[in-house]
Amino acid sequence: MLLWVIIILLVLILIDVVRLHRKVDRLYDFLNPKVPPSVEEIENMLTAKNDSLE
């Protein structure tokens, strides 16, 4: 019986840690937005030869 209680508590703690990690990730992304690529970088990406499919 005690083993089941410990297992359930550990699972609940794991769920809370995952939820907190997601919230921290969202907050970090909000506070440090990614800079969009410049026009030159977009043109280089479009004109670059793609060798990954070969």
C-alpha distance matrix in Angstrom:
0.0 3.8 5.4 5.3 6.6 8.9 10.1 10.9 12.7 14.5 15.7 16.9 18.7 20.3 21.5 23.0 24.7 26.2 27.5 29.0 30.6 32.3 33.6 35.0 36.7 38.3 39.4 40.9 42.7 44.1 45.3 46.7 48.1 49.4 53.1 54.6 56.9 60.6 63.1 64.3 60.8 60.3 63.7 62.8 59.5 61.5 64.3 62.4 62.4 59.0 58.4 54.7 55.4 57.7
3.8 0.0 3.8 5.4 5.1 6.3 8.7 10.0 10.7 12.4 14.4 15.5 16.6 18.5 20.2 21.2 22.6 24.6 26.0 27.0 28.6 30.6 31.8 32.9 34.8 36.6 37.5 38.8 40.8 42.2 43.2 44.6 46.3 47.6 51.3 53.0 55.3 59.0 61.7 62.7 59.2 59.0 62.4 61.5 58.3 60.4 63.3 61.2 61.3 58.0 57.5 53.9 54.8 57.1
5.4 3.8 0.0 3.8 5.4 5.2 6.2 8.7 9.9 10.6 12.4 14.3 15.3 16.5 18.5 20.1 21.1 22.7 24.6 25.7 26.9 28.9 30.5 31.5 33.0 35.0 36.2 37.2 39.1 40.8 41.9 43.0 44.5 45.6 49.3 50.9 53.0 56.7 59.4 60.3 56.7 56.5 59.8 58.8 55.6 57.7 60.4 58.3 58.3 54.9 54.3 50.6 51.6 53.7
5.3 5.4 3.8 0.0 3.8 5.4 5.0 6.1 8.5 9.8 10.6 12.3 14.2 15.3 16.6 18.4 19.9 21.2 22.7 24.3 25.7 27.3 28.8 30.2 31.7 33.4 34.7 36.1 37.7 39.3 40.6 41.8 43.1 44.2 48.0 49.4 51.6 55.3 57.9 59.0 55.5 55.0 58.4 57.5 54.2 56.1 59.0 57.1 57.1 53.7 53.2 49.5 50.3 52.6
6.6 5.1 5.4 3.8 0.0 3.8 5.5 5.2 6.1 8.6 9.9 10.6 12.3 14.2 15.4 16.6 18.4 20.1 21.2 22.5 24.3 26.0 27.2 28.5 30.4 31.9 33.0 34.5 36.4 37.6 38.8 40.3 41.8 43.2 47.0 48.6 51.0 54.6 57.3 58.5 55.1 54.7 58.2 57.4 54.2 56.2 59.2 57.4 57.6 54.3 54.1 50.4 51.4 53.8
8.9 6.3 5.2 5.4 3.8 0.0 3.8 5.5 5.1 6.1 8.6 9.9 10.5 12.2 14.3 15.3 16.4 18.4 20.1 20.9 22.4 24.5 25.8 26.7 28.5 30.5 31.4 32.6 34.6 36.1 37.1 38.4 40.0 41.3 45.1 46.8 49.1 52.7 55.5 56.5 53.0 52.9 56.3 55.4 52.3 54.5 57.3 55.3 55.6 52.3 52.0 48.4 49.5 51.8
10.1 8.7 6.2 5.0 5.5 3.8 0.0 3.8 5.4 5.1 6.2 8.7 9.9 10.5 12.4 14.3 15.3 16.6 18.5 20.0 21.0 22.9 24.6 25.7 27.1 29.0 30.4 31.4 33.2 34.9 36.1 37.2 38.5 39.6 43.3 44.8 47.0 50.7 53.3 54.3 50.8 50.5 53.9 52.9 49.7 51.8 54.6 52.6 52.7 49.4 49.0 45.3 46.3 48.6
10.9 10.0 8.7 6.1 5.2 5.5 3.8 0.0 3.8 5.4 5.1 6.2 8.6 9.9 10.6 12.4 14.3 15.5 16.7 18.4 20.0 21.4 22.8 24.4 25.9 27.4 28.8 30.3 31.9 33.3 34.7 36.1 37.3 38.6 42.4 43.8 46.2 49.9 52.4 53.7 50.3 49.8 53.2 52.5 49.3 51.2 54.2 52.5 52.8 49.5 49.3 45.7 46.6 49.1
12.7 10.7 9.9 8.5 6.1 5.1 5.4 3.8 0.0 3.8 5.4 5.1 6.1 8.6 9.9 10.6 12.3 14.3 15.4 16.4 18.3 20.2 21.2 22.4 24.3 26.0 26.9 28.4 30.3 31.6 32.7 34.2 35.8 37.3 41.0 42.7 45.2 48.8 51.6 52.9 49.5 49.2 52.7 52.0 49.0 51.1 54.1 52.3 52.8 49.7 49.6 46.0 47.2 49.8
14.5 12.4 10.6 9.8 8.6 6.1 5.1 5.4 3.8 0.0 3.8 5.4 5.0 6.1 8.6 9.9 10.5 12.4 14.3 15.2 16.4 18.5 20.0 20.9 22.5 24.5 25.6 26.6 28.6 30.2 31.3 32.4 34.0 35.2 39.0 40.7 42.9 46.6 49.4 50.4 46.9 46.8 50.3 49.3 46.3 48.5 51.4 49.5 49.9 46.7 46.5 43.0 44.2 46.7
15.7 14.4 12.4 10.6 9.9 8.6 6.2 5.1 5.4 3.8 0.0 3.8 5.4 5.0 6.2 8.7 9.9 10.6 12.4 14.2 15.3 16.8 18.6 20.0 21.2 22.9 24.5 25.7 27.2 28.9 30.3 31.4 32.6 33.7 37.5 38.9 41.2 44.9 47.5 48.7 45.2 44.8 48.2 47.5 44.3 46.3 49.3 47.5 47.8 44.6 44.5 40.9 42.0 44.6
16.9 15.5 14.3 12.3 10.6 9.9 8.7 6.2 5.1 5.4 3.8 0.0 3.8 5.4 5.1 6.3 8.7 10.0 10.7 12.3 14.2 15.6 16.7 18.4 20.1 21.4 22.6 24.3 26.0 27.2 28.6 30.1 31.4 32.9 36.7 38.2 40.8 44.4 47.1 48.5 45.2 44.7 48.3 47.7 44.6 46.7 49.8 48.2 48.8 45.7 45.9 42.4 43.5 46.3
18.7 16.6 15.3 14.2 12.3 10.5 9.9 8.6 6.1 5.0 5.4 3.8 0.0 3.8 5.4 5.1 6.2 8.7 9.9 10.5 12.2 14.4 15.3 16.3 18.3 20.1 20.9 22.2 24.3 25.7 26.7 28.1 29.7 31.2 35.0 36.8 39.4 42.9 45.8 47.1 43.7 43.6 47.2 46.5 43.5 45.8 48.8 47.1 47.8 44.9 45.0 41.6 43.0 45.7
20.3 18.5 16.5 15.3 14.2 12.2 10.5 9.9 8.6 6.1 5.0 5.4 3.8 0.0 3.8 5.4 5.1 6.3 8.7 9.9 10.5 12.5 14.4 15.3 16.5 18.6 20.0 20.9 22.6 24.4 25.7 26.6 28.0 29.1 32.9 34.6 36.9 40.5 43.3 44.4 41.0 40.8 44.3 43.5 40.5 42.7 45.6 43.8 44.4 41.4 41.4 38.0 39.3 42.0
21.5 20.2 18.5 16.6 15.4 14.3 12.4 10.6 9.9 8.6 6.2 5.1 5.4 3.8 0.0 3.8 5.5 5.2 6.3 8.6 9.9 10.8 12.5 14.3 15.5 16.8 18.5 20.0 21.4 22.8 24.5 25.7 26.8 28.1 31.9 33.2 35.8 39.4 42.0 43.4 40.1 39.6 43.2 42.7 39.6 41.6 44.7 43.2 43.9 40.8 41.2 37.7 38.9 41.8
23.0 21.2 20.1 18.4 16.6 15.3 14.3 12.4 10.6 9.9 8.7 6.3 5.1 5.4 3.8 0.0 3.8 5.5 5.1 6.1 8.5 9.9 10.6 12.2 14.2 15.5 16.4 18.2 20.0 21.1 22.4 24.0 25.4 27.1 30.9 32.6 35.4 38.9 41.7 43.2 40.0 39.7 43.4 43.0 40.1 42.2 45.4 44.0 44.9 42.1 42.6 39.3 40.7 43.7
24.7 22.6 21.1 19.9 18.4 16.4 15.3 14.3 12.3 10.5 9.9 8.7 6.2 5.1 5.5 3.8 0.0 3.8 5.5 5.1 6.0 8.7 9.9 10.4 12.2 14.3 15.2 16.2 18.3 19.8 20.8 22.0 23.7 25.1 28.9 30.8 33.3 36.9 39.8 41.0 37.8 37.7 41.4 40.7 37.9 40.2 43.2 41.6 42.6 39.8 40.2 36.9 38.6 41.4
26.2 24.6 22.7 21.2 20.1 18.4 16.6 15.5 14.3 12.4 10.6 10.0 8.7 6.3 5.2 5.5 3.8 0.0 3.8 5.5 5.0 6.3 8.7 9.9 10.6 12.5 14.3 15.3 16.6 18.4 20.0 20.9 22.0 23.1 26.9 28.5 30.9 34.5 37.3 38.6 35.3 35.0 38.6 38.0 35.0 37.2 40.3 38.7 39.6 36.7 37.2 33.9 35.4 38.3
27.5 26.0 24.6 22.7 21.2 20.1 18.5 16.7 15.4 14.3 12.4 10.7 9.9 8.7 6.3 5.1 5.5 3.8 0.0 3.8 5.4 5.2 6.3 8.7 9.9 10.8 12.4 14.3 15.5 16.7 18.5 19.9 20.9 22.6 26.3 27.8 30.6 34.1 36.8 38.5 35.4 34.9 38.6 38.4 35.5 37.5 40.8 39.5 40.7 37.9 38.7 35.5 36.9 40.0
29.0 27.0 25.7 24.3 22.5 20.9 20.0 18.4 16.4 15.2 14.2 12.3 10.5 9.9 8.6 6.1 5.1 5.5 3.8 0.0 3.8 5.4 5.1 6.2 8.6 9.9 10.5 12.2 14.2 15.2 16.4 18.0 19.6 21.5 25.3 27.2 30.1 33.5 36.5 38.0 35.0 34.9 38.6 38.3 35.6 37.9 41.1 39.8 41.2 38.6 39.5 36.4 38.2 41.2
30.6 28.6 26.9 25.7 24.3 22.4 21.0 20.0 18.3 16.4 15.3 14.2 12.2 10.5 9.9 8.5 6.0 5.0 5.4 3.8 0.0 3.8 5.4 5.1 6.2 8.7 9.8 10.4 12.3 14.2 15.3 16.1 17.7 19.1 22.8 24.8 27.4 30.9 33.9 35.2 32.0 32.0 35.7 35.1 32.5 34.9 38.0 36.5 37.8 35.2 36.0 32.9 34.8 37.8
32.3 30.6 28.9 27.3 26.0 24.5 22.9 21.4 20.2 18.5 16.8 15.6 14.4 12.5 10.8 9.9 8.7 6.3 5.2 5.4 3.8 0.0 3.8 5.4 5.1 6.2 8.6 9.8 10.6 12.3 14.2 15.2 16.0 17.4 21.2 22.7 25.5 29.0 31.8 33.4 30.2 29.9 33.6 33.4 30.6 32.7 36.0 34.8 36.1 33.6 34.6 31.6 33.2 36.4
33.6 31.8 30.5 28.8 27.2 25.8 24.6 22.8 21.2 20.0 18.6 16.7 15.3 14.4 12.5 10.6 9.9 8.7 6.3 5.1 5.4 3.8 0.0 3.8 5.4 5.1 6.1 8.5 9.9 10.5 12.2 14.1 15.2 17.4 21.0 22.9 26.0 29.3 32.2 34.0 31.1 30.9 34.7 34.7 32.1 34.3 37.6 36.6 38.3 36.0 37.3 34.4 36.1 39.4
35.0 32.9 31.5 30.2 28.5 26.7 25.7 24.4 22.4 20.9 20.0 18.4 16.3 15.3 14.3 12.2 10.4 9.9 8.7 6.2 5.1 5.4 3.8 0.0 3.8 5.5 5.0 6.0 8.6 9.7 10.4 11.9 13.8 15.9 19.5 21.8 24.8 28.0 31.2 32.7 29.8 30.0 33.8 33.5 31.2 33.7 36.8 35.6 37.4 35.2 36.4 33.7 35.8 38.9
36.7 34.8 33.0 31.7 30.4 28.5 27.1 25.9 24.3 22.5 21.2 20.1 18.3 16.5 15.5 14.2 12.2 10.6 9.9 8.6 6.2 5.1 5.4 3.8 0.0 3.8 5.4 5.1 6.1 8.5 9.9 10.3 11.5 13.0 16.8 18.8 21.6 25.0 28.0 29.5 26.5 26.5 30.3 30.0 27.5 30.0 33.1 31.9 33.6 31.5 32.7 30.0 32.0 35.2
38.3 36.6 35.0 33.4 31.9 30.5 29.0 27.4 26.0 24.5 22.9 21.4 20.1 18.6 16.8 15.5 14.3 12.5 10.8 9.9 8.7 6.2 5.1 5.5 3.8 0.0 3.8 5.5 5.1 6.1 8.6 9.9 10.3 12.4 16.0 17.8 20.9 24.2 27.0 29.0 26.2 25.9 29.7 29.9 27.5 29.6 32.9 32.2 34.1 32.1 33.7 31.1 32.9 36.2
39.4 37.5 36.2 34.7 33.0 31.4 30.4 28.8 26.9 25.6 24.5 22.6 20.9 20.0 18.5 16.4 15.2 14.3 12.4 10.5 9.8 8.6 6.1 5.0 5.4 3.8 0.0 3.8 5.5 5.0 6.1 8.5 10.0 12.9 16.2 18.5 21.8 24.8 27.9 29.8 27.3 27.4 31.2 31.3 29.3 31.6 34.8 34.1 36.3 34.5 36.1 33.8 35.8 39.0
40.9 38.8 37.2 36.1 34.5 32.6 31.4 30.3 28.4 26.6 25.7 24.3 22.2 20.9 20.0 18.2 16.2 15.3 14.3 12.2 10.4 9.8 8.5 6.0 5.1 5.5 3.8 0.0 3.8 5.4 5.2 5.9 8.1 10.5 13.9 16.6 19.6 22.6 25.9 27.4 24.8 25.3 29.0 28.9 27.0 29.6 32.6 31.6 33.8 32.1 33.7 31.4 33.8 36.9
42.7 40.8 39.1 37.7 36.4 34.6 33.2 31.9 30.3 28.6 27.2 26.0 24.3 22.6 21.4 20.0 18.3 16.6 15.5 14.2 12.3 10.6 9.9 8.6 6.1 5.1 5.5 3.8 0.0 3.8 5.6 5.2 5.4 7.6 11.2 13.4 16.5 19.6 22.8 24.5 21.9 22.0 25.8 25.9 23.9 26.3 29.4 28.7 31.0 29.3 31.2 29.0 31.1 34.4
44.1 42.2 40.8 39.3 37.6 36.1 34.9 33.3 31.6 30.2 28.9 27.2 25.7 24.4 22.8 21.1 19.8 18.4 16.7 15.2 14.2 12.3 10.5 9.7 8.5 6.1 5.0 5.4 3.8 0.0 3.8 5.6 5.8 9.1 12.0 14.2 17.7 20.4 23.5 25.6 23.4 23.4 27.2 27.7 25.9 28.1 31.3 31.0 33.5 32.0 34.1 32.1 34.1 37.4
45.3 43.2 41.9 40.6 38.8 37.1 36.1 34.7 32.7 31.3 30.3 28.6 26.7 25.7 24.5 22.4 20.8 20.0 18.5 16.4 15.3 14.2 12.2 10.4 9.9 8.6 6.1 5.2 5.6 3.8 0.0 3.8 6.1 9.6 12.1 15.0 18.3 20.7 24.1 25.9 23.9 24.5 28.1 28.4 27.0 29.5 32.4 32.0 34.6 33.4 35.4 33.6 35.9 39.0
46.7 44.6 43.0 41.8 40.3 38.4 37.2 36.1 34.2 32.4 31.4 30.1 28.1 26.6 25.7 24.0 22.0 20.9 19.9 18.0 16.1 15.2 14.1 11.9 10.3 9.9 8.5 5.9 5.2 5.6 3.8 0.0 3.8 6.5 8.9 12.2 15.2 17.7 21.2 22.7 20.5 21.4 25.0 25.0 23.7 26.4 29.2 28.5 31.2 30.2 32.1 30.4 32.9 36.0
48.1 46.3 44.5 43.1 41.8 40.0 38.5 37.3 35.8 34.0 32.6 31.4 29.7 28.0 26.8 25.4 23.7 22.0 20.9 19.6 17.7 16.0 15.2 13.8 11.5 10.3 10.0 8.1 5.4 5.8 6.1 3.8 0.0 3.8 6.3 9.0 12.3 14.9 18.2 20.1 17.9 18.3 22.0 22.4 21.0 23.4 26.4 26.0 28.8 27.8 30.0 28.4 30.7 33.9
49.4 47.6 45.6 44.2 43.2 41.3 39.6 38.6 37.3 35.2 33.7 32.9 31.2 29.1 28.1 27.1 25.1 23.1 22.6 21.5 19.1 17.4 17.4 15.9 13.0 12.4 12.9 10.5 7.6 9.1 9.6 6.5 3.8 0.0 3.8 6.3 9.1 12.1 15.4 17.0 14.5 15.0 18.7 18.9 17.4 20.0 22.8 22.4 25.1 24.2 26.4 25.0 27.4 30.4
53.1 51.3 49.3 48.0 47.0 45.1 43.3 42.4 41.0 39.0 37.5 36.7 35.0 32.9 31.9 30.9 28.9 26.9 26.3 25.3 22.8 21.2 21.0 19.5 16.8 16.0 16.2 13.9 11.2 12.0 12.1 8.9 6.3 3.8 0.0 3.8 6.4 8.8 12.3 13.9 11.9 12.8 16.3 16.7 15.8 18.4 21.0 20.9 24.0 23.6 26.1 25.3 27.7 30.6
54.6 53.0 50.9 49.4 48.6 46.8 44.8 43.8 42.7 40.7 38.9 38.2 36.8 34.6 33.2 32.6 30.8 28.5 27.8 27.2 24.8 22.7 22.9 21.8 18.8 17.8 18.5 16.6 13.4 14.2 15.0 12.2 9.0 6.3 3.8 0.0 3.8 6.5 9.4 11.5 9.6 9.6 13.2 14.2 13.2 15.2 18.1 18.4 21.6 21.3 24.2 23.5 25.5 28.6
56.9 55.3 53.0 51.6 51.0 49.1 47.0 46.2 45.2 42.9 41.2 40.8 39.4 36.9 35.8 35.4 33.3 30.9 30.6 30.1 27.4 25.5 26.0 24.8 21.6 20.9 21.8 19.6 16.5 17.7 18.3 15.2 12.3 9.1 6.4 3.8 0.0 3.8 6.7 8.0 5.8 6.4 9.9 10.5 10.0 12.2 14.7 15.0 18.4 18.5 21.5 21.3 23.5 26.2
60.6 59.0 56.7 55.3 54.6 52.7 50.7 49.9 48.8 46.6 44.9 44.4 42.9 40.5 39.4 38.9 36.9 34.5 34.1 33.5 30.9 29.0 29.3 28.0 25.0 24.2 24.8 22.6 19.6 20.4 20.7 17.7 14.9 12.1 8.8 6.5 3.8 0.0 3.8 5.4 5.2 6.3 8.7 10.0 10.7 12.5 14.4 15.3 19.0 19.8 23.0 23.3 25.4 27.9
63.1 61.7 59.4 57.9 57.3 55.5 53.3 52.4 51.6 49.4 47.5 47.1 45.8 43.3 42.0 41.7 39.8 37.3 36.8 36.5 33.9 31.8 32.2 31.2 28.0 27.0 27.9 25.9 22.8 23.5 24.1 21.2 18.2 15.4 12.3 9.4 6.7 3.8 0.0 3.8 5.5 5.1 6.2 8.6 9.9 10.6 12.3 14.1 17.8 19.0 22.4 23.2 24.9 27.3
64.3 62.7 60.3 59.0 58.5 56.5 54.3 53.7 52.9 50.4 48.7 48.5 47.1 44.4 43.4 43.2 41.0 38.6 38.5 38.0 35.2 33.4 34.0 32.7 29.5 29.0 29.8 27.4 24.5 25.6 25.9 22.7 20.1 17.0 13.9 11.5 8.0 5.4 3.8 0.0 3.8 5.4 5.1 6.2 8.6 9.9 10.5 11.9 15.7 17.4 20.6 21.8 23.8 25.8
60.8 59.2 56.7 55.5 55.1 53.0 50.8 50.3 49.5 46.9 45.2 45.2 43.7 41.0 40.1 40.0 37.8 35.3 35.4 35.0 32.0 30.2 31.1 29.8 26.5 26.2 27.3 24.8 21.9 23.4 23.9 20.5 17.9 14.5 11.9 9.6 5.8 5.2 5.5 3.8 0.0 3.8 5.4 5.0 6.2 8.6 9.9 10.3 14.0 15.1 18.1 18.8 21.1 23.3
60.3 59.0 56.5 55.0 54.7 52.9 50.5 49.8 49.2 46.8 44.8 44.7 43.6 40.8 39.6 39.7 37.7 35.0 34.9 34.9 32.0 29.9 30.9 30.0 26.5 25.9 27.4 25.3 22.0 23.4 24.5 21.4 18.3 15.0 12.8 9.6 6.4 6.3 5.1 5.4 3.8 0.0 3.8 5.4 5.1 6.2 8.6 9.9 13.4 14.1 17.6 18.1 19.8 22.3
63.7 62.4 59.8 58.4 58.2 56.3 53.9 53.2 52.7 50.3 48.2 48.3 47.2 44.3 43.2 43.4 41.4 38.6 38.6 38.6 35.7 33.6 34.7 33.8 30.3 29.7 31.2 29.0 25.8 27.2 28.1 25.0 22.0 18.7 16.3 13.2 9.9 8.7 6.2 5.1 5.4 3.8 0.0 3.8 5.4 5.1 6.1 8.3 11.9 13.6 17.1 18.4 19.9 21.9
62.8 61.5 58.8 57.5 57.4 55.4 52.9 52.5 52.0 49.3 47.5 47.7 46.5 43.5 42.7 43.0 40.7 38.0 38.4 38.3 35.1 33.4 34.7 33.5 30.0 29.9 31.3 28.9 25.9 27.7 28.4 25.0 22.4 18.9 16.7 14.2 10.5 10.0 8.6 6.2 5.0 5.4 3.8 0.0 3.8 5.5 5.2 5.7 9.5 11.4 14.5 16.1 18.0 19.8
59.5 58.3 55.6 54.2 54.2 52.3 49.7 49.3 49.0 46.3 44.3 44.6 43.5 40.5 39.6 40.1 37.9 35.0 35.5 35.6 32.5 30.6 32.1 31.2 27.5 27.5 29.3 27.0 23.9 25.9 27.0 23.7 21.0 17.4 15.8 13.2 10.0 10.7 9.9 8.6 6.2 5.1 5.4 3.8 0.0 3.8 5.7 5.3 8.6 9.2 12.6 13.4 15.2 17.5
61.5 60.4 57.7 56.1 56.2 54.5 51.8 51.2 51.1 48.5 46.3 46.7 45.8 42.7 41.6 42.2 40.2 37.2 37.5 37.9 34.9 32.7 34.3 33.7 30.0 29.6 31.6 29.6 26.3 28.1 29.5 26.4 23.4 20.0 18.4 15.2 12.2 12.5 10.6 9.9 8.6 6.2 5.1 5.5 3.8 0.0 3.8 5.7 8.3 9.3 13.1 14.2 15.1 17.4
64.3 63.3 60.4 59.0 59.2 57.3 54.6 54.2 54.1 51.4 49.3 49.8 48.8 45.6 44.7 45.4 43.2 40.3 40.8 41.1 38.0 36.0 37.6 36.8 33.1 32.9 34.8 32.6 29.4 31.3 32.4 29.2 26.4 22.8 21.0 18.1 14.7 14.4 12.3 10.5 9.9 8.6 6.1 5.2 5.7 3.8 0.0 3.8 6.5 8.9 12.3 14.4 15.4 16.9
62.4 61.2 58.3 57.1 57.4 55.3 52.6 52.5 52.3 49.5 47.5 48.2 47.1 43.8 43.2 44.0 41.6 38.7 39.5 39.8 36.5 34.8 36.6 35.6 31.9 32.2 34.1 31.6 28.7 31.0 32.0 28.5 26.0 22.4 20.9 18.4 15.0 15.3 14.1 11.9 10.3 9.9 8.3 5.7 5.3 5.7 3.8 0.0 3.8 6.3 9.3 11.5 13.2 14.4
62.4 61.3 58.3 57.1 57.6 55.6 52.7 52.8 52.8 49.9 47.8 48.8 47.8 44.4 43.9 44.9 42.6 39.6 40.7 41.2 37.8 36.1 38.3 37.4 33.6 34.1 36.3 33.8 31.0 33.5 34.6 31.2 28.8 25.1 24.0 21.6 18.4 19.0 17.8 15.7 14.0 13.4 11.9 9.5 8.6 8.3 6.5 3.8 0.0 3.8 6.2 9.2 10.4 11.0
59.0 58.0 54.9 53.7 54.3 52.3 49.4 49.5 49.7 46.7 44.6 45.7 44.9 41.4 40.8 42.1 39.8 36.7 37.9 38.6 35.2 33.6 36.0 35.2 31.5 32.1 34.5 32.1 29.3 32.0 33.4 30.2 27.8 24.2 23.6 21.3 18.5 19.8 19.0 17.4 15.1 14.1 13.6 11.4 9.2 9.3 8.9 6.3 3.8 0.0 3.8 5.7 6.9 8.4
58.4 57.5 54.3 53.2 54.1 52.0 49.0 49.3 49.6 46.5 44.5 45.9 45.0 41.4 41.2 42.6 40.2 37.2 38.7 39.5 36.0 34.6 37.3 36.4 32.7 33.7 36.1 33.7 31.2 34.1 35.4 32.1 30.0 26.4 26.1 24.2 21.5 23.0 22.4 20.6 18.1 17.6 17.1 14.5 12.6 13.1 12.3 9.3 6.2 3.8 0.0 3.8 5.6 5.6
54.7 53.9 50.6 49.5 50.4 48.4 45.3 45.7 46.0 43.0 40.9 42.4 41.6 38.0 37.7 39.3 36.9 33.9 35.5 36.4 32.9 31.6 34.4 33.7 30.0 31.1 33.8 31.4 29.0 32.1 33.6 30.4 28.4 25.0 25.3 23.5 21.3 23.3 23.2 21.8 18.8 18.1 18.4 16.1 13.4 14.2 14.4 11.5 9.2 5.7 3.8 0.0 3.8 5.6
55.4 54.8 51.6 50.3 51.4 49.5 46.3 46.6 47.2 44.2 42.0 43.5 43.0 39.3 38.9 40.7 38.6 35.4 36.9 38.2 34.8 33.2 36.1 35.8 32.0 32.9 35.8 33.8 31.1 34.1 35.9 32.9 30.7 27.4 27.7 25.5 23.5 25.4 24.9 23.8 21.1 19.8 19.9 18.0 15.2 15.1 15.4 13.2 10.4 6.9 5.6 3.8 0.0 3.8
57.7 57.1 53.7 52.6 53.8 51.8 48.6 49.1 49.8 46.7 44.6 46.3 45.7 42.0 41.8 43.7 41.4 38.3 40.0 41.2 37.8 36.4 39.4 38.9 35.2 36.2 39.0 36.9 34.4 37.4 39.0 36.0 33.9 30.4 30.6 28.6 26.2 27.9 27.3 25.8 23.3 22.3 21.9 19.8 17.5 17.4 16.9 14.4 11.0 8.4 5.6 5.6 3.8 0.0
